[in-house]
Amino acid sequence: MKVARAESIEAQAVDMQGAKDCTVRWLVGEVDGAPTFAMRQFDVAPGGHTPRHSHPYEHEIYVLEGDGVAYEGDKARPLTKGDVIFVEPDEVHQFENTGDAVMKFLCLIPNSAAGKQVTVAPECGIDPRGE
């Protein structure tokens, strides 16, 4: 059994085209003996966002803190603490912090996602609101 404080796990910058002011902590994964899923925590600073991207695997999101939007393609959907999101395989998506405090969310992915292609959307890095 692994028991750890999330804050004790190193936060790494999300190093993908289109990411801005976003870090990830790998909370639980294969290295911990988890056979099926990995759990990650993303912290997105005010005005920051994940890349607009897609991949051939699902993931599940739980918003821990903060306010933001989830982009489903070009459609913005508001997010706040306690919201749950299911992202289907190959769905273009992005998470953006629209609040004035850090937005934190858990993201679960299957371990089988390791090594699979993540495709950054062509419009990645362009503000979806046209600003």
Number of C-alpha atoms within 10 A of each C-alpha: 6 8 7 10 7 14 10 9 14 12 17 13 15 20 13 13 14 21 21 20 16 25 20 21 20 18 23 20 18 13 9 11 11 14 12 11 17 22 19 19 24 24 27 27 21 20 17 21 26 26 25 27 21 21 19 13 18 16 18 15 19 19 21 18 17 22 21 27 18 19 17 15 15 13 10 17 11 14 22 19 15 11 14 14 13 12 16 15 12 14 15 19 22 22 23 26 27 20 16 12 14 21 28 24 24 19 20 20 18 17 16 12 16 10 7 10 11 14 14 18 17 10 12 16 16 11 9 14 7 5 5
